[in-house]
Amino acid sequence: MQTSKQHLFERVERWPLGKLWVFAIKQAWAAIFGGLMLAAIVLTHFIDLPWLARADWLFLFAIAIQLVLLLTRLEKPHEVITILVFHLVGLGMEVFKTSSLIGSWSYQGEAFFHVANVPLYSGFMYAAVGSYIARSWRVLELEFSHYPKLIYTILFALAVYVNFFSHHFVPDMRLVLFAVAIGLYGRTWVSYKLNVAVHKMPLLVGLLLISLFIWFAENIATFTRTWLYPDQVQAWHLVSVQKIGSWFLLMTISFILIDLLHYMRRRGAHVPSI
């Protein structure tokens, strides 16, 4: 017996470009946390809220969004674990990148809720990525073929994460990491279900498309002066397209971390399902 959701998607699929609409709807549903955070960023840019600094409002908005999603059961309690893990991983990178020694980017204005130079809402930007991947895994019922061995992916993720720090002091290994990513995932395909039919695409293509979308979102964030790169302080301009490569590498880390949590659950460890 088909569910009302399946009937709805069947109706949408009859529209012009119907399957594309279904894909967009499911993507938006998976990205609900990040979408609401982006909306809050735009809102606080155009509306000067009283009593607290903008960064503190964004932090409280992030907490409120999380609570609403939990109370309305739009997000499962165990998905909060994913958000927390990504928040901590991202916050560690943020503290390093915004330090006076590195200065890769900076946050504007004051913040009561902060660590070093980093307002605490920034960790939710990374958490939004983790939430999106975890929800996509469930919403689109993802399955993979020719997936590399787990140990190889973990070592690759560690190398990528280390390079985000080390390239400030030693030669940047980014091109090597791109080549390794192609070697690891070049044969990997991801299967996803829109309604009943199953569709496929190369995993690398999927990760690149997500990275492109994040780059667009980052341009919105810098345009609203939520954070700025050094060359944007005097006059705003588009974020360098080279950042798409950085987001691609970060997406591989995110994807591998979600896969690792899945693996630990399957092996019976006390890790909540994603």
N, C-alpha and C positions, 0 to 999 in steps of 0.2 A: 504493500500500500504506500503510495507516494505521500510525502509530507506536504503541508501547505507551502513550505519554502521551495520544494522542488517544483510545485505548480507555478509559483511566482516566477522562478527562473525560466521555466518553459515558456511562459508568456513573454518575458523579456527577450528570450532568444528569437522570438518571431519578429522583433523589431529589426529595422535596418541596422546592420552591424551588431546584431543581438548578442552574439557570443562575446564581443569586445565589451559590451555594456555589463554583462554578467561578470566578466573578469574584473572590470573596474569596480563594480559593487563589492566583490569579495576582497579586492585589494584594499579598498577604503575601510571595510569592516576590520580587516587585519591590522590596519594602520590607525585605528581609532585613537589610541593613546597619543601617538605622535601628531596626528591631525589636530587634536584638541590642544596640545601644547603649542603647536604652530599658531593656532587661532588666538591663544592667550598672548603670544609674543606680539602679534599684530595689534590686538586689542590694547595692550598696555603701552604700545608706541603712540597710538592716536588718542588715548584717553589717559589723562594724568590722574591716577587714583590717589586718594588722600592717605595720610597717616604713616604709610610705609613706603620704602624705596621700591622702585619697579622690580628689582631683582628679588626682593622678599615676597612681593605679590606673586611673582612667577613661581617661586618655591611653594607658596601656599596653594596656588592653583594646581600645581602638579600633585600635591598631596590630596587636594579635594577631588581631582579627576580620578585618582586611584581609588579613593573611598567610594565615589559614586559608581564606578565600574564594578567594584566588589559588591556593594549593596544591591545593585540592580542585576547582579549575576551576569553582566556582560563580560566580565573577566573572572576566571576561576581563581580561587585563593592560591593554588600552587603556582600560578603564573607570576605572582608577586615575587617569588624566589628568583625567577629569571630577571625581573626588573632590578632587584636588589644587587644581584651579582654584576650586572652590566653597569649599574650606578657606581659601584665601588671600582670596577676596572677603569671606567671612564674618568672618574674623579682623580685617580692616581695619575693618569696621563695629563689631565688638565692642570694639576698642581705643578707638574714639571714644565709643561709647555708655556704656562703664563708666568713663570718665575722671572725675576729680573735678569737672570743669567741667560735665559733662552728667549723669552719675549716673542713667541710665535704668533700670539694673538692676545687681545686684552678685552676685559669686560668693562663696560661703561657704568659709571655711577657707584654709589655705595651699596653695601649689603650687610644686614645684621646676621643673616644665616649664610655663613661662608667658612671656607677653609683656605688659609693663606690668601692668595689673590683670586680665589675661585668662589663665586656664589654657588650655593648648594643646588640650585635648580639646574645647573649645567650638567650634573650627573644624570638627570632625567632625559637629557638629549640622547645619551648613549642607551639609557634604559628603554627609550622609545624604539630604538633599533632592535634591541633584544626582544621587546614585546611584539614588534611586528613580525620578526622571524618565527617566534614561538607560535603566534596566532596563525600565521600563514601555514605553518606545518599542519595545524589542526583544521583550519577553515578550508584549505585547498586539498587536504588529504595527500600530502606530498609523499612520494616514493622515489627511490633513486636506483639507477643501474650503473654498474661499473664504478662503484664508489671506492675510493682508495682506502687502504688500511688505516685504522684509527691512529696508530702510533705515528704514522707519517704525517697525518693531518695535525696532530698535537704538536709535533716538532716544528711543523711549518708555522702554526699559529704563534708559538713561542718566538720563533725567529722574526716574524712580522712585528710582534709587540716590542721586542728588544730593539728592532731597527727604528721604531718610532722615537726611541730615546737616543740610541747610539749614533744616529746619522749626524747629530750635532757635533760630534767629536771625532768620528772616523768616517771613511767613505760610505756614502749612502748605497745600500745594497738593494734598492728598490727594483732596479731592472732585473737583477738576479731573482728576486722574489716573484716578480711577474712571470718569469720563465718557469720557475718551480710551480707556480699556480697552474700554468698551462699544462705542465707535465703531470701534475697530480690529478687535475680535474678535466683535462682535455677530452676524455672519453666518457665523462659522467653526464648522464641525462637525468632530468627531474621530470616526473610524471605528476600532473595535477588534475583535479576533477573540478569542472565548473558546475555541472549539474549531474548528469549521468555519464556523459562521454568523458573519456580520459584523454588529455592532451600532453604533449611532451615538448621540452626545449632543452638545449644544452645548459647545464648549470652555470657555466661561466657567463653565458648571455644573460641569464636571470640576475646574477650578481652585478653585472655591469649596468643593467637597466635600473636596478635598485640604487646603485651608486649615483647614477645620473639624476634620479629623482631627489636624492638627498642633497646633491649639489644645488639643485633648484631651490630646495628648502633653505639651504645655507645662505643663498643669495638674498632670500627674503629676510632671514635673521640679521644679516649684516646691513641690509638696506634700512632696517628698523633700528640699527645701532645697538642690537642686543649684545653682540661682540663684534670686534673689528680686527682685521689684520693690519699690520703696521702701515702698509701702503694705502689703506682706506681711511685713515684717521683724518686727513685733511680734506679729501674728497672721495665720496663713494664711487666704486666701479665694480663690475662683475668680479666675483671670485675667480681666480685663475683656473682654467680648465684642468690644469695639472692636479688640482685637488680631487678630481674625479678618481684619479689613480690612488690617492690616499684613502678615499672612501671605499674604493674597491678592496684594498687590502684590509681595511677595518671590517668590511662586510665578511671577508673570509674568516677573520677571527671570530666574529659574532656567530657565523654559521657553524663553525667548528665547535664553539662552546655549547651551543644548543644541542648539537649532535652528541657531544660528550655527556651531557645531562641525560639524554635519551638512552645512551649506552649504559650508564650507571643504573638507571631505572630498570632496564632489561636484565641486568646482572643481579638485581635484587638488592642494590644498595638503597639506603634510606634517603633517596632523593625524590622529591615529588615529580610526577609526570608533567610534561610540558604541554 
